[in-house]
Every structure is written in structure tokens, then in C-alpha cells.
Amino acid sequence: MKLHKVIWFVLIIVLSFGLSACSEYGKKTNSTQIDSGTKNDLSQNLGAKGNDDGPRGPQAEAIITNDRLFTIGQNVIFDAGGNSGKIQYNVKKVEVFNNLVDGGLSVDKIYNQDKLSIDASGYLKDNLIFVRINIEVKNISFQTPNDEQNISLVNILYSSVEGQETTTPNYDYYFLNSTYQITEGKYYHYKLKIGDSTNLQIGWIIDTKKYPKEKLFLVIGQGAQNDWKSFISLGL
């Protein structure tokens, strides 16, 4: 029991400070639910308390398997366990741009480190693309203080072979719906009451020489242990 408590203490610390700014295919119901296991009150660490300490860095690896792999348009439900509740994600569209402005991101609202990757008009240098995800989020019963959610449950992954460990590209990502400045601690936060839905846009600058776009996936449940996660093939 003591070991269990220690493990959970470490997990809470990682979720609160380590994240930055930061199944089956559902043939019958078109959705899945991650087994809640012992994920008591996980939403408290993925809501208002997390990801307030700057740009994102590399994250823990995961393993993609067919039983937890979904496609665009399918519902994926993350169950935080205990009394924390559930939140549903559905990727509606995935787009690729060579120009950040065309992707809806103004040049003056990007991270300083990314400014070296673009010209004055927002065009990206060779091998770089801007991947933008349009995702619908429905708060089924996911409880957080002040209804404040955090987009950091979602991230992009690269995997060369199914069943192999994935790599999280070491790039910051952009929350196009944020009401906060990119330099503010709550950049990745948004409000979503239980029972409500919203459409969000998230974007990443990816080096396709290192990470071919055909091998990019979305992970739902970033920061949780591997068997709590689901993955969406982006089909690029």
C-alpha cells in the first residue's frame, strides 16, 4: 500500500509540473472507454493545476496497438476514474500547412525558438510543416475546479512501426483557441462545463525529415500510463 501511494504521488507531481504550458475501433458504438482502474481524481491534476510552467518538451513514450487505435471521426472517451469523470474527444479534421498564417497562427504569436524556422511572411523552412487538428471536446462528467480544462491530455506522437515505442517530437505546440497570451501560464487552459461541447484547434510545427507525416498519431490521455491511452491515426 505504501508503494502504491508513492507511485501515485510521483504521478501527480509529473502531471502537475512535467507537462508544459502545456479497444476496439468502436464498430458497434463508434466509441471506446479507457478502463478507469485506480485513476482516482486524475482530473484534478489534468485540469486547473497542470501545465503552467512554459513550453512543452518531450513526453513519456507509449506503445500503439490495434485495440486502442482509432481513426478520424471516431469518439474516444477518457475516463479519469473514481469521481473525476469522463471527457470525450473526436478529431473532425487534420490539415497541413507550409505557412503558419494560412494555418490561423499569426507570426507575432509563436514561440521565440520557432521564429528561426519561418520567414517574415510565416512560411516554414524546408522539411517543416504546420499540422493543425480540429477536435471536438465534450465534457461528459469530467470535474475540474471552476470548469477549467487543459488541452494537455492531447498530444502528437510519432511511431515508425505499430506495436513499437513512440516518440513525442520535441516541439512546442499551439492552442489556437486560447484566451491567454502564449507567454502566460494558462495558455493551454479553456473552460468547459459538464454537459457542454466545444471545438478546438491545436497545431504543431513538425520536422518531416525526422518525423514523416505518414507516421504521426494523436494520443488521448497524455501523461497517463500507457494502458490508459488511446491513439488516433491522422492519415496524413
N, C-alpha and C positions, 0 to 999 in steps of 0.2 A: 504493500500500500504506500509506503514511504517513497519507493522508487517511482510508483505511478504519479504521485504528487510532484515529485521533482521533474519528471518528464513534462508534465503539463505546465509547470512553472516556466520551464525553458521555452516551450512552445509559445506561451503567452508573450514572453519577452521578445521572441523573434518576430511574432506577428505585429507587435506594437511598435517596434523600433527598427527591425531589419528591413521591412518593406518601405520603399521610398515614396516621396512627395506627398508618390507612390505613392456492364449494361448491355444493354442491347440497343439496337437502333431505334427502339420505341415503335416497332411495327404496328402494335395494337393501339397504343395511346399517344404515340409520337412524342413521348417524353420519358425521362428517367428520374430517379431519385437516388441520391447518394445515401448509403446507409449511415444513419446518424451515429451509430457506435457510442463512443463516450465523449462526443463533441459538445459537452455542456457549456452553454454561454459563450460559444466561439464568436457569435456576432458582436459581443461587447468589445472584442479585440479587433474585429474587422470593420467596425463602424466608426464612431466618432473618435476613437482613441488612436487609430493607426495611421501610419504613412504620412507623418507631418514633418519629416526631417530631411526633405530635399529630393533630388532626382533619384530615379531608380537605378539599381545596379543589377548584377547577375543574381539569379534566384536559384533555389534548390532544384535539382534535376528531378524529372519524373519519367515514368515509362508508359508509353501509349500502347494500349491493347484494344483489340476489336470490340470487346464487351463494353468499353467505355468511350468508344469513338462515335461521334455524331457528324451530321452534315448541316450545311446552312439551311435555316428554316425550321429546324427541329428544336423543341423545347428541352432545356436542360435545367433541372432543379437541383439547387444546392441546399442541403439540409444541415443546418448548423447544430442540430441536436438539442436535447434537453428542452428547455423552454425558450430557446433562442429563435426557432422558427425556420422558415424556408423562403428562398428567393429564386425566381425563375429568370433564365436568360434565353434569348432567341436571336441569333445573328440573322439579320434581314438582308444585309448586303456587304460585300467586300470589294473595295476599289483600290486601284494602284495609280499613283500619280508620279510624274517626274518633276512636278513643280508644287511646292508647298502651298502657294497662293491658290492654285487650282483645287487643291485638296481642302481648302477652307481655313488654312492657317496663315495668319499674317506674319510677315517677316520679322516684325518687332516683337512677336510673342513666341519666340523659340529660345531654347536654352543656349547660353553663350557658346558651349562646346560644339553645338550643331551649326553655328554661324559660319564656321570654316568649311562646311560641306555645301554651301549654297552661294549663288551669286546674288547681286543686288535685286534681281527680279524674282528670286525664290527658286530658281532652277537648281536641281541637285546635281552634284558631280557624278562622274562615271561610276557605274555599278550600284548607285544608291537609288532607292525608291521610297516613296511615302505610302504606306499601307494604311488605309482608313477603314475601320469597322463600324457599320451601323448596327446597333444592337438594342433590342427592346428588353427592358427590365421590368418585371412585375414583382411587387412585394407581396408575397402570399401571406406570410406571418413573421417576417424577419424583424426582430425587435432590436432597436438601437436607441441610444439616448437622443432625444429631440428629433427622431426620424431621420437622422443624418447617416447616409450610407457612404461607402467608399468603393470606388471603381477598381481598387487593387485586388479584388477577387478574380479579376480577368487579366490575362497577360498573353503574350505571344511566345511561341516556342518553335524550335527547330529540331527536327528529327530526321536523320538520313534513312533509317530502317525501322519499320514497325517492330515494336517489342524491344527496341533499344532505348537507352537513356537519351533524354532530350537535353538540349542546350537552350538557355534563355539568352538571346542576343543581348550583349552588354550595351544597350541603348536606352535612353530615357524615352518615355512616351508621353503623348499629348492628349489631354482631355478637353475636347473642343467645346463641351457644354459647361465648363467650369465657370462659376461666377466669381472666382478668385483669380488674382494675378499669378503668373507662373512662379513668381518668387515667394508667394505666400504659402504658409504651412498647410492650408486646407485646399490646395489646388485640386486634389483628387476627390474632394467631397461633393456630395449632392444630396438633396432632400427627396425622400420617397416614403410616404406614409403606407401603412399596411392597407392592402386592397387597391392601391394605385399602381399605374404603369407609366413608364416614360421611355422615350427613345434617346439614346446616347450615341455620340461619335467619339471614337478613340483612334489615335493614329501613332504609327511608329515609323522612324526612318531606319531602313534595313539595308545593309551591305549585301547585295545578292551574290557577290563573289565569294563571300564567306558562308552565306546562308541562302541558297537558291530558293526562290519564292515558292516553287512547287512543293517544298518540304516544310512549309510553315503551317503551324496549327495554333488554335486558340485553346488556352486552358481555363476552365472554370473551377475555382477552388484553389487559386494560387496561394501558397503559404500553408496549406493544409498538407497532411501526409498523403502519400501517393494514392492509396485506395479510396480517398475521399474525392478525388479529382475526376472531372470529365474533360474530354477533348473534342474540338470541332475542327474538321478538315476544312481549310479555307479554299481549296480548289483553285489556286492561282496557277 
